[in-house]
Each structure stands twice: as C-alpha cells, then as structure tokens.
Amino acid sequence: MRILLTRDSVAAGDDADAPHAETLSLPDHLDTPAALTALGLPRPRLPLIGGGRATWVVRTADGTPLAVLAQQWPQPHPLPAGAGPLDRLAGTDGTVRLHVEYRRQLDPEAEYERLLPG
C-alpha cells in the first residue's frame, strides 16, 4: 500500500520543510499498529523533543484519530477507529493519507482517553 505521510512542525526552525510530506510503501493488509511501527512511528521518523516527552495523534485525511504516539512510548496506542487493516483507508487513487498532529508535551494517556468515543 502507498502511504502519504505528513506531520506538524515542532518548532519555527522545523517549518521550512512543512508539512514534511513523504510517500512510503508498505505491505497490504497490515493493521494500524503494525503499519505505524513499520513507518517508524513514533521513532525514528518523528523528531526528538527536548525533555524526552512529546505526544502525537495520527489522523486520517478526514481528521479521524487512529492512534496516539508518545516519545516516551515504544509503540503506538491505537484508537477504535484504528482497528483493522490500514489499507481500508485508501482513497480512490489507492493512497492512504495520514497526518501526525503534534500535541506538544500533553499527557499521552490523557490524550488517549480524550479521543476515545463516548
């Protein structure tokens, strides 16, 4: 599957390359956590933030949150919308569009709870 991955900037000096777009390929039928890990999320793809704490939310092209990432977590924490194979989110051109939103040093557990439905 083809992934178009973008991410927020983390500082003014990081803005020069915004939105940090990359097109990557992954095997079809990977579930969201496996696909995000294969993409190098959160590490090594996301920048390291001073202090060792950063929270990120992976969103679909329509803004639906799929997972919470944290610099201090080794793996993504999928949200219910992230269940199932990631390639199901491909557009008509076959590309899955993902955006990684920087949530600064907010508590990743609190962000995860906030994004749960209901």
Backbone as JSON Lines, residues from 0, in Angstrom:
{"i":0,"aa":"M","n":[0.84,-1.18,0.0],"ca":[0.0,0.0,0.0],"c":[0.88,1.23,0.0]}
{"i":1,"aa":"R","n":[0.37,2.28,-0.59],"ca":[1.1,3.54,-0.66],"c":[0.57,4.46,0.44]}
{"i":2,"aa":"I","n":[1.49,5.07,1.19],"ca":[1.15,5.97,2.29],"c":[1.7,7.35,1.98]}
{"i":3,"aa":"L","n":[0.85,8.36,2.09],"ca":[1.32,9.74,2.07],"c":[1.26,10.21,3.51]}
{"i":4,"aa":"L","n":[2.43,10.43,4.09],"ca":[2.55,10.78,5.49],"c":[3.0,12.23,5.62]}
{"i":5,"aa":"T","n":[2.26,13.01,6.39],"ca":[2.65,14.37,6.71],"c":[2.66,14.52,8.22]}
{"i":6,"aa":"R","n":[3.35,15.55,8.7],"ca":[3.36,15.8,10.14],"c":[3.46,17.29,10.41]}
{"i":7,"aa":"D","n":[3.0,17.68,11.59],"ca":[3.13,19.05,12.06],"c":[4.59,19.37,12.32]}
{"i":8,"aa":"S","n":[4.9,20.65,12.26],"ca":[6.21,21.13,12.67],"c":[6.25,21.2,14.2]}
{"i":9,"aa":"V","n":[7.45,21.11,14.75],"ca":[7.59,21.13,16.2],"c":[8.22,22.43,16.71]}
{"i":10,"aa":"A","n":[8.77,23.22,15.81],"ca":[9.41,24.49,16.19],"c":[9.55,25.35,14.94]}
{"i":11,"aa":"A","n":[9.83,26.62,15.13],"ca":[9.94,27.54,14.0],"c":[10.98,27.06,12.98]}
{"i":12,"aa":"G","n":[12.09,26.57,13.43],"ca":[13.13,26.09,12.53],"c":[12.73,24.85,11.74]}
{"i":13,"aa":"D","n":[11.71,24.17,12.21],"ca":[11.21,22.96,11.56],"c":[10.2,23.29,10.46]}
{"i":14,"aa":"D","n":[9.76,24.55,10.41],"ca":[8.72,24.96,9.46],"c":[9.19,24.95,8.01]}
{"i":15,"aa":"A","n":[10.48,25.03,7.76],"ca":[10.99,25.15,6.4],"c":[10.55,23.99,5.51]}
{"i":16,"aa":"D","n":[10.39,22.8,6.08],"ca":[10.01,21.62,5.3],"c":[8.55,21.24,5.48]}
{"i":17,"aa":"A","n":[7.77,22.02,6.22],"ca":[6.38,21.68,6.49],"c":[5.61,21.54,5.18]}
{"i":18,"aa":"P","n":[4.74,20.57,5.03],"ca":[4.23,19.66,6.06],"c":[5.0,18.35,6.19]}
{"i":19,"aa":"H","n":[6.27,18.37,5.79],"ca":[7.13,17.2,5.98],"c":[6.55,15.96,5.29]}
{"i":20,"aa":"A","n":[6.1,16.12,4.06],"ca":[5.43,15.04,3.32],"c":[6.42,13.99,2.83]}
{"i":21,"aa":"E","n":[6.01,12.74,2.99],"ca":[6.77,11.61,2.48],"c":[5.79,10.61,1.9]}
{"i":22,"aa":"T","n":[6.17,9.99,0.81],"ca":[5.39,8.89,0.26],"c":[6.18,7.61,0.49]}
{"i":23,"aa":"L","n":[5.52,6.66,1.14],"ca":[6.18,5.42,1.54],"c":[5.34,4.23,1.09]}
{"i":24,"aa":"S","n":[5.95,3.07,1.0],"ca":[5.24,1.85,0.63],"c":[5.32,0.85,1.77]}
{"i":25,"aa":"L","n":[4.21,0.16,2.0],"ca":[4.13,-0.9,3.0],"c":[3.38,-2.08,2.39]}
{"i":26,"aa":"P","n":[3.57,-3.27,2.95],"ca":[2.75,-4.4,2.5],"c":[1.27,-4.13,2.79]}
{"i":27,"aa":"D","n":[0.41,-4.64,1.92],"ca":[-1.03,-4.53,2.15],"c":[-1.44,-5.33,3.38]}
{"i":28,"aa":"H","n":[-2.58,-4.99,3.92],"ca":[-3.27,-5.72,4.98],"c":[-2.62,-5.63,6.36]}
{"i":29,"aa":"L","n":[-1.65,-4.73,6.56],"ca":[-1.11,-4.54,7.9],"c":[-2.15,-3.83,8.76]}
{"i":30,"aa":"D","n":[-2.28,-4.24,10.02],"ca":[-3.18,-3.49,10.89],"c":[-2.5,-2.17,11.25]}
{"i":31,"aa":"T","n":[-3.28,-1.26,11.82],"ca":[-2.77,0.1,12.06],"c":[-1.52,0.11,12.93]}
{"i":32,"aa":"P","n":[-1.51,-0.57,14.11],"ca":[-0.28,-0.51,14.92],"c":[0.94,-1.06,14.18]}
{"i":33,"aa":"A","n":[0.78,-2.16,13.45],"ca":[1.92,-2.74,12.71],"c":[2.36,-1.79,11.6]}
{"i":34,"aa":"A","n":[1.42,-1.16,10.92],"ca":[1.76,-0.23,9.85],"c":[2.48,0.99,10.4]}
{"i":35,"aa":"L","n":[2.0,1.54,11.5],"ca":[2.64,2.72,12.09],"c":[4.05,2.39,12.57]}
{"i":36,"aa":"T","n":[4.21,1.22,13.16],"ca":[5.54,0.8,13.6],"c":[6.46,0.61,12.38]}
{"i":37,"aa":"A","n":[5.94,0.01,11.31],"ca":[6.74,-0.17,10.1],"c":[7.12,1.17,9.46]}
{"i":38,"aa":"L","n":[6.27,2.18,9.65],"ca":[6.58,3.52,9.15],"c":[7.61,4.25,10.01]}
{"i":39,"aa":"G","n":[7.97,3.65,11.15],"ca":[8.94,4.3,12.04],"c":[8.29,5.29,12.98]}
{"i":40,"aa":"L","n":[7.03,5.04,13.32],"ca":[6.31,5.93,14.25],"c":[6.17,5.25,15.6]}
{"i":41,"aa":"P","n":[6.51,5.84,16.71],"ca":[6.98,7.21,16.76],"c":[8.45,7.39,16.39]}
{"i":42,"aa":"R","n":[9.29,6.42,16.61],"ca":[10.71,6.57,16.31],"c":[11.08,5.58,15.22]}
{"i":43,"aa":"P","n":[11.91,5.94,14.31],"ca":[12.78,7.11,14.27],"c":[12.22,8.28,13.45]}
{"i":44,"aa":"R","n":[11.02,8.16,12.91],"ca":[10.53,9.15,11.96],"c":[10.2,10.51,12.58]}
{"i":45,"aa":"L","n":[9.72,10.55,13.81],"ca":[9.34,11.82,14.42],"c":[10.54,12.45,15.13]}
{"i":46,"aa":"P","n":[10.61,13.77,15.14],"ca":[11.76,14.42,15.78],"c":[11.75,14.22,17.3]}
{"i":47,"aa":"L","n":[12.93,14.14,17.86],"ca":[13.05,14.07,19.31],"c":[12.81,15.45,19.9]}
{"i":48,"aa":"I","n":[12.06,15.48,20.98],"ca":[11.73,16.73,21.65],"c":[12.55,16.8,22.94]}
{"i":49,"aa":"G","n":[13.16,17.95,23.2],"ca":[13.93,18.14,24.42],"c":[13.09,17.82,25.65]}
{"i":50,"aa":"G","n":[13.66,17.14,26.6],"ca":[12.93,16.74,27.8],"c":[12.38,15.33,27.7]}
{"i":51,"aa":"G","n":[12.4,14.75,26.48],"ca":[12.02,13.36,26.31],"c":[10.53,13.08,26.35]}
{"i":52,"aa":"R","n":[9.7,14.12,26.28],"ca":[8.26,13.91,26.34],"c":[7.59,14.66,25.19]}
{"i":53,"aa":"A","n":[6.84,13.93,24.39],"ca":[6.06,14.54,23.31],"c":[4.89,13.62,22.99]}
{"i":54,"aa":"T","n":[3.78,14.21,22.63],"ca":[2.58,13.46,22.29],"c":[2.16,13.82,20.87]}
{"i":55,"aa":"W","n":[1.74,12.8,20.14],"ca":[1.33,12.95,18.74],"c":[0.03,12.16,18.54]}
{"i":56,"aa":"V","n":[-0.8,12.62,17.61],"ca":[-2.01,11.9,17.23],"c":[-1.95,11.67,15.73]}
{"i":57,"aa":"V","n":[-2.11,10.41,15.32],"ca":[-2.15,10.07,13.9],"c":[-3.61,10.16,13.44]}
{"i":58,"aa":"R","n":[-3.82,10.94,12.39],"ca":[-5.18,11.17,11.88],"c":[-5.27,10.78,10.4]}
{"i":59,"aa":"T","n":[-6.48,10.4,10.0],"ca":[-6.75,10.12,8.59],"c":[-6.92,11.43,7.84]}
{"i":60,"aa":"A","n":[-7.11,11.34,6.54],"ca":[-7.3,12.53,5.71],"c":[-8.52,13.34,6.16]}
{"i":61,"aa":"D","n":[-9.54,12.67,6.71],"ca":[-10.72,13.41,7.17],"c":[-10.62,13.84,8.64]}
{"i":62,"aa":"G","n":[-9.47,13.62,9.26],"ca":[-9.25,14.06,10.64],"c":[-9.57,13.04,11.71]}
{"i":63,"aa":"T","n":[-10.02,11.86,11.34],"ca":[-10.34,10.82,12.32],"c":[-9.06,10.36,13.02]}
{"i":64,"aa":"P","n":[-9.04,10.37,14.36],"ca":[-7.84,9.92,15.07],"c":[-7.73,8.39,15.05]}
{"i":65,"aa":"L","n":[-6.56,7.9,14.65],"ca":[-6.32,6.46,14.58],"c":[-5.5,5.93,15.74]}
{"i":66,"aa":"A","n":[-4.58,6.75,16.24],"ca":[-3.67,6.28,17.29],"c":[-3.02,7.47,17.98]}
{"i":67,"aa":"V","n":[-2.59,7.21,19.2],"ca":[-1.8,8.18,19.95],"c":[-0.37,7.64,20.02]}
{"i":68,"aa":"L","n":[0.58,8.52,19.78],"ca":[2.0,8.19,19.87],"c":[2.61,9.07,20.96]}
{"i":69,"aa":"A","n":[3.64,8.57,21.59],"ca":[4.36,9.38,22.56],"c":[5.84,9.07,22.44]}
{"i":70,"aa":"Q","n":[6.64,10.09,22.58],"ca":[8.09,9.9,22.53],"c":[8.52,8.9,23.59]}
{"i":71,"aa":"Q","n":[7.83,8.88,24.72],"ca":[8.19,8.0,25.82],"c":[7.56,6.61,25.72]}
{"i":72,"aa":"W","n":[6.74,6.36,24.71],"ca":[6.16,5.03,24.48],"c":[6.89,4.33,23.34]}
{"i":73,"aa":"P","n":[7.16,3.04,23.47],"ca":[7.85,2.34,22.39],"c":[6.96,2.02,21.19]}
{"i":74,"aa":"Q","n":[5.63,1.98,21.39],"ca":[4.73,1.59,20.31],"c":[3.49,2.48,20.28]}
{"i":75,"aa":"P","n":[2.82,2.55,19.13],"ca":[1.58,3.32,19.02],"c":[0.48,2.7,19.89]}
{"i":76,"aa":"H","n":[-0.41,3.55,20.37],"ca":[-1.59,3.09,21.09],"c":[-2.79,3.35,20.18]}
{"i":77,"aa":"P","n":[-3.32,2.3,19.52],"ca":[-4.4,2.5,18.57],"c":[-5.71,2.87,19.25]}
{"i":78,"aa":"L","n":[-6.47,3.7,18.58],"ca":[-7.82,4.05,18.99],"c":[-8.79,3.14,18.24]}
{"i":79,"aa":"P","n":[-10.06,3.08,18.66],"ca":[-11.01,2.19,17.98],"c":[-11.08,2.39,16.46]}
{"i":80,"aa":"A","n":[-10.97,3.61,15.98],"ca":[-11.01,3.86,14.53],"c":[-9.8,3.27,13.82]}
{"i":81,"aa":"G","n":[-8.77,2.94,14.58],"ca":[-7.57,2.35,14.01],"c":[-7.6,0.84,13.93]}
{"i":82,"aa":"A","n":[-8.72,0.23,14.3],"ca":[-8.83,-1.24,14.23],"c":[-8.93,-1.68,12.77]}
{"i":83,"aa":"G","n":[-8.33,-2.79,12.47],"ca":[-8.4,-3.34,11.12],"c":[-7.23,-2.93,10.27]}
{"i":84,"aa":"P","n":[-7.21,-3.46,9.04],"ca":[-6.09,-3.15,8.15],"c":[-6.09,-1.69,7.71]}
{"i":85,"aa":"L","n":[-4.92,-1.11,7.67],"ca":[-4.8,0.31,7.31],"c":[-5.18,0.57,5.86]}
{"i":86,"aa":"D","n":[-4.97,-0.4,4.98],"ca":[-5.26,-0.16,3.56],"c":[-6.75,0.05,3.28]}
{"i":87,"aa":"R","n":[-7.61,-0.23,4.24],"ca":[-9.04,0.04,4.06],"c":[-9.32,1.54,3.98]}
{"i":88,"aa":"L","n":[-8.34,2.36,4.39],"ca":[-8.49,3.81,4.39],"c":[-7.97,4.47,3.1]}
{"i":89,"aa":"A","n":[-7.58,3.65,2.14],"ca":[-7.04,4.2,0.9],"c":[-8.1,4.96,0.13]}
{"i":90,"aa":"G","n":[-7.69,6.05,-0.49],"ca":[-8.57,6.82,-1.35],"c":[-8.74,6.14,-2.7]}
{"i":91,"aa":"T","n":[-9.45,6.78,-3.59],"ca":[-9.7,6.2,-4.91],"c":[-8.42,5.98,-5.71]}
{"i":92,"aa":"D","n":[-7.36,6.73,-5.37],"ca":[-6.08,6.55,-6.05],"c":[-5.21,5.48,-5.4]}
{"i":93,"aa":"G","n":[-5.74,4.82,-4.36],"ca":[-5.01,3.76,-3.68],"c":[-4.05,4.23,-2.6]}
{"i":94,"aa":"T","n":[-4.04,5.52,-2.3],"ca":[-3.12,6.07,-1.31],"c":[-3.83,6.27,0.03]}
{"i":95,"aa":"V","n":[-3.18,5.85,1.1],"ca":[-3.64,6.13,2.46],"c":[-2.96,7.42,2.88]}
{"i":96,"aa":"R","n":[-3.76,8.41,3.24],"ca":[-3.22,9.71,3.67],"c":[-3.32,9.8,5.19]}
{"i":97,"aa":"L","n":[-2.15,10.0,5.8],"ca":[-2.06,10.12,7.26],"c":[-1.36,11.41,7.63]}
{"i":98,"aa":"H","n":[-1.84,12.02,8.69],"ca":[-1.19,13.22,9.21],"c":[-0.91,13.0,10.69]}
{"i":99,"aa":"V","n":[0.3,13.35,11.12],"ca":[0.69,13.22,12.51],"c":[0.66,14.61,13.14]}
{"i":100,"aa":"E","n":[-0.28,14.76,14.05],"ca":[-0.51,16.04,14.73],"c":[0.32,16.11,16.01]}
{"i":101,"aa":"Y","n":[1.09,17.16,16.15],"ca":[1.92,17.36,17.35],"c":[1.07,17.94,18.46]}
{"i":102,"aa":"R","n":[1.01,17.27,19.6],"ca":[0.22,17.71,20.74],"c":[1.12,18.18,21.89]}
{"i":103,"aa":"R","n":[2.3,18.62,21.54],"ca":[3.29,19.15,22.47],"c":[3.6,18.16,23.59]}
{"i":104,"aa":"Q","n":[3.73,18.65,24.79],"ca":[4.07,17.76,25.91],"c":[2.84,17.38,26.73]}
{"i":105,"aa":"L","n":[1.67,17.36,26.08],"ca":[0.47,16.93,26.79],"c":[0.62,15.48,27.22]}
{"i":106,"aa":"D","n":[-0.06,15.11,28.28],"ca":[-0.01,13.75,28.79],"c":[-0.62,12.8,27.75]}
{"i":107,"aa":"P","n":[0.15,11.84,27.23],"ca":[-0.38,10.96,26.19],"c":[-1.55,10.1,26.68]}
{"i":108,"aa":"E","n":[-1.52,9.68,27.93],"ca":[-2.64,8.89,28.47],"c":[-3.92,9.72,28.47]}
{"i":109,"aa":"A","n":[-3.82,10.99,28.87],"ca":[-4.99,11.87,28.88],"c":[-5.49,12.13,27.46]}
{"i":110,"aa":"E","n":[-4.57,12.29,26.51],"ca":[-4.97,12.49,25.11],"c":[-5.68,11.24,24.59]}
{"i":111,"aa":"Y","n":[-5.16,10.08,24.93],"ca":[-5.79,8.83,24.5],"c":[-7.22,8.76,25.05]}
{"i":112,"aa":"E","n":[-7.37,9.01,26.33],"ca":[-8.71,8.97,26.95],"c":[-9.64,10.0,26.32]}
{"i":113,"aa":"R","n":[-9.13,11.19,26.03],"ca":[-9.93,12.24,25.43],"c":[-10.45,11.85,24.05]}
{"i":114,"aa":"L","n":[-9.67,11.09,23.32],"ca":[-10.02,10.72,21.96],"c":[-10.87,9.46,21.86]}
{"i":115,"aa":"L","n":[-11.05,8.75,22.97],"ca":[-11.91,7.56,22.93],"c":[-13.36,7.98,22.71]}
{"i":116,"aa":"P","n":[-14.1,7.24,21.9],"ca":[-15.51,7.6,21.69],"c":[-16.33,7.41,22.95]}
{"i":117,"aa":"G","n":[-17.4,8.2,23.03],"ca":[-18.37,8.02,24.1],"c":[-18.04,8.72,25.33]}
